Amino acid sequence: MVHDEELLAAWRRGDEEAGVQLFERHYDGVARFFRSKAYDSAADLIQRTFLACLETRDRMREGTSFRSYLFGVARNILFEHYRGKRRDGKRLDFAERSLEDLGATPTSALVRVQESQLLLQALRRIPLEHQMILELYFWEDMTAGEIAGVLEVPEGTARTRIRRAKQLLEGELKNLASTPQLFQSTVSDLEAWASHLRGALKER
């Protein structure tokens, strides 16, 4: 398989087919990113992300992977989306505000299994920035280095934020679980339930 970097180089040289291949390769990941955090507006936000990526492809920082750059653009589009919904003019701090705080439409109806429902509810209650980090980590299998590229922070900072996000998630899982057994069954195999939730968020 041709690496992203080769496709990006060809795209920058004017090979439009290489750009199409890049977008097709990463479409599902970007779609998951928005469906879990802005389900009703996902289609528009996906389109805006790829358009922004097309317009700014030559501004990628040296050493940043295309995938990190693409999700960095998606992150900015998501933040713009929620800032645009504000009517009071106050600044939104996405390291403090959760989807629940922002009044986002729940997507729990897509999920049938108790553990996955619990995980989705807990993700919605931690700060949006931390939710995003965990989804990139669990769903997109991003390394700390790649997540650092998305957040535009040093890798050490990204590792610290990943640990903090896991702590916040576990705290919310414990608060929300209807029984100690449900909490244990969820946290004991978190990666598996995250994978199940990832599949449930595929477009119907």
C-alpha positions as CSV (number, residue, x, y, z in Angstrom):
1,M,0.0,0.0,0.0
2,V,1.3,3.5,-0.9
3,H,2.1,5.5,2.2
4,D,0.2,8.7,3.0
5,E,3.4,10.7,2.6
6,E,3.8,9.5,-1.0
7,L,0.2,10.2,-1.8
8,L,0.5,13.7,-0.2
9,A,3.6,14.5,-2.2
10,A,1.9,13.4,-5.4
11,W,-1.2,15.4,-4.6
12,R,0.9,18.5,-4.0
13,R,2.4,18.0,-7.4
14,G,-1.0,18.1,-9.0
15,D,-2.1,14.5,-8.9
16,E,-5.8,14.8,-8.0
17,E,-6.2,11.0,-7.9
18,A,-3.7,10.8,-5.1
19,G,-5.8,13.3,-3.1
20,V,-8.9,11.3,-3.7
21,Q,-7.1,8.2,-2.4
22,L,-6.0,10.0,0.8
23,F,-9.6,11.2,1.5
24,E,-11.1,7.8,0.8
25,R,-8.5,6.1,3.1
26,H,-9.3,8.4,6.0
27,Y,-13.0,9.2,5.4
28,D,-14.3,6.6,7.9
29,G,-12.1,7.9,10.7
30,V,-13.2,11.5,10.2
31,A,-16.8,10.4,10.0
32,R,-16.5,8.6,13.3
33,F,-14.9,11.7,14.8
34,F,-17.9,13.9,14.0
35,R,-20.7,11.3,14.5
36,S,-19.7,10.8,18.1
37,K,-19.6,14.5,18.9
38,A,-21.9,16.3,16.5
39,Y,-24.1,13.6,14.9
40,D,-26.8,15.8,13.4
41,S,-24.2,18.0,11.7
42,A,-21.7,15.3,10.9
43,A,-22.1,15.3,7.1
44,D,-21.5,19.1,6.8
45,L,-18.5,19.0,9.2
46,I,-16.9,16.1,7.3
47,Q,-17.3,18.1,4.0
48,R,-15.9,21.2,5.6
49,T,-12.9,19.3,7.0
50,F,-11.9,17.8,3.7
51,L,-12.4,21.1,1.9
52,A,-10.2,22.9,4.5
53,C,-7.6,20.2,4.1
54,L,-7.6,20.7,0.4
55,E,-7.2,24.5,0.8
56,T,-4.4,24.2,3.3
57,R,-2.5,21.1,2.2
58,D,0.7,23.1,1.6
59,R,0.8,24.5,5.1
60,M,1.5,21.2,6.9
61,R,4.3,21.4,9.3
62,E,7.4,19.3,8.4
63,G,7.4,16.0,10.3
64,T,3.6,16.0,10.9
65,S,1.8,12.9,9.5
66,F,-1.1,13.5,7.1
67,R,-3.4,11.7,9.5
68,S,-2.4,13.9,12.4
69,Y,-2.8,17.0,10.2
70,L,-6.3,15.9,9.0
71,F,-7.6,15.2,12.5
72,G,-6.1,18.5,13.6
73,V,-8.2,20.2,10.9
74,A,-11.2,18.2,12.1
75,R,-10.6,19.3,15.6
76,N,-10.6,23.0,14.6
77,I,-13.8,22.5,12.5
78,L,-15.5,20.9,15.5
79,F,-14.5,23.7,17.8
80,E,-15.7,26.3,15.3
81,H,-19.0,24.5,15.1
82,Y,-19.7,24.7,18.8
83,R,-18.4,28.3,19.1
84,G,-20.8,29.2,16.3
85,K,-23.7,28.0,18.4
86,R,-22.9,30.4,21.3
87,R,-25.1,33.4,21.5
88,D,-23.7,35.0,24.7
89,G,-20.3,35.8,23.2
90,K,-18.5,33.9,26.0
91,R,-15.3,32.0,25.2
92,L,-15.6,28.2,25.2
93,D,-12.9,26.2,26.9
94,F,-13.0,22.7,25.4
95,A,-10.6,21.5,28.0
96,E,-13.3,22.2,30.6
97,R,-16.6,21.8,28.7
98,S,-18.1,18.4,27.8
99,L,-20.6,17.5,25.1
100,E,-23.3,17.3,27.8
101,D,-22.4,20.9,28.8
102,L,-22.6,22.0,25.2
103,G,-26.1,20.5,24.7
104,A,-25.0,18.2,21.9
105,T,-27.6,15.7,20.6
106,P,-27.1,12.3,22.2
107,T,-26.2,9.4,19.9
108,S,-26.8,6.7,22.5
109,A,-29.8,5.4,20.5
110,L,-27.2,3.9,18.1
111,V,-25.8,1.6,20.8
112,R,-27.6,-1.4,22.2
113,V,-25.0,-3.1,24.5
114,Q,-25.0,-1.9,28.1
115,E,-21.2,-1.5,28.3
116,S,-21.0,0.5,25.1
117,Q,-23.9,2.7,26.1
118,L,-22.2,3.4,29.4
119,L,-18.9,4.2,27.7
120,L,-20.6,6.6,25.3
121,Q,-22.4,8.4,28.1
122,A,-19.2,8.7,30.1
123,L,-17.3,10.1,27.0
124,R,-20.0,12.8,26.7
125,R,-19.5,13.9,30.3
126,I,-15.7,14.4,30.2
127,P,-14.3,17.6,28.6
128,L,-14.5,17.6,24.8
129,E,-10.7,17.8,24.4
130,H,-10.2,14.7,26.5
131,Q,-13.0,12.8,24.7
132,M,-11.3,13.5,21.4
133,I,-8.0,12.3,22.7
134,L,-9.5,9.0,23.9
135,E,-11.3,8.4,20.6
136,L,-8.1,9.0,18.6
137,Y,-6.2,6.7,21.0
138,F,-8.8,3.8,21.1
139,W,-10.6,4.1,17.7
140,E,-7.9,5.4,15.4
141,D,-5.0,3.6,17.1
142,M,-3.0,6.8,17.2
143,T,0.3,6.9,19.1
144,A,1.1,9.6,21.6
145,G,3.3,11.2,18.9
146,E,0.4,11.3,16.4
147,I,-2.0,12.7,19.0
148,A,0.7,15.3,19.8
149,G,0.6,16.3,16.1
150,V,-3.2,16.7,16.3
151,L,-3.1,18.9,19.4
152,E,0.1,20.7,18.3
153,V,1.8,20.0,21.7
154,P,5.0,18.1,22.7
155,E,4.7,14.3,22.8
156,G,5.3,14.4,26.6
157,T,2.3,16.7,27.0
158,A,0.2,14.4,24.9
159,R,1.1,11.4,27.1
160,T,0.1,13.4,30.2
161,R,-3.2,14.3,28.6
162,I,-3.9,10.7,27.6
163,R,-3.4,9.5,31.1
164,R,-5.6,12.3,32.5
165,A,-8.3,11.5,30.0
166,K,-8.3,7.9,31.0
167,Q,-8.6,8.9,34.7
168,L,-11.6,11.2,33.9
169,L,-13.3,8.5,31.9
170,E,-12.9,5.9,34.6
171,G,-14.4,8.4,37.1
172,E,-17.4,9.0,35.0
173,L,-17.9,5.3,34.3
174,K,-18.0,4.7,38.0
175,N,-20.4,7.5,38.6
176,L,-22.8,6.4,35.8
177,A,-22.7,2.6,36.1
178,S,-26.0,1.3,37.5
179,T,-24.2,-1.6,39.3
180,P,-20.6,-2.3,40.4
181,Q,-20.7,-5.3,38.0
182,L,-21.4,-3.1,35.0
183,F,-18.6,-0.8,35.9
184,Q,-16.1,-3.7,36.3
185,S,-17.2,-5.4,33.1
186,T,-16.7,-2.1,31.2
187,V,-13.3,-1.0,32.6
188,S,-11.9,-4.5,32.6
189,D,-12.0,-4.7,28.8
190,L,-12.2,-1.0,27.9
191,E,-10.4,-1.5,24.5
192,A,-12.9,-4.1,23.4
193,W,-15.9,-2.0,24.4
194,A,-14.3,1.0,22.7
195,S,-14.0,-1.1,19.6
196,H,-17.6,-2.2,19.8
197,L,-18.7,1.5,20.1
198,R,-16.5,2.4,17.2
199,G,-18.4,-0.1,15.0
200,A,-21.8,1.1,16.3
201,L,-21.0,4.6,15.0
202,K,-20.7,3.5,11.4
203,E,-23.1,5.3,9.1
204,R,-26.5,3.6,8.9
